[in-house]
């Protein structure tokens, strides 16, 4: 571990060498200065998309149910 960030190392003939940064893992783990804030923002955005999708689906189902009820009477 270097500072607060995790760093992977590769064993070579010359010794331990730092491996290339794995950005997806770094972003996912929140191991960089703004990672936690971006993870929170993404979580809130995805939760909002899920909730609005659920709302649209529910309204459509209720609208179709009331439309079918109106046609049968």
Secondary structure, DSSP 8 states (H G I E B T S, - for coil): -BTTB---EEEETTEEEE----HHHHHHHT-STTHHHHHHHHHHHHHHHHHHHHHHHHHHHHHHHHHHHHHH-
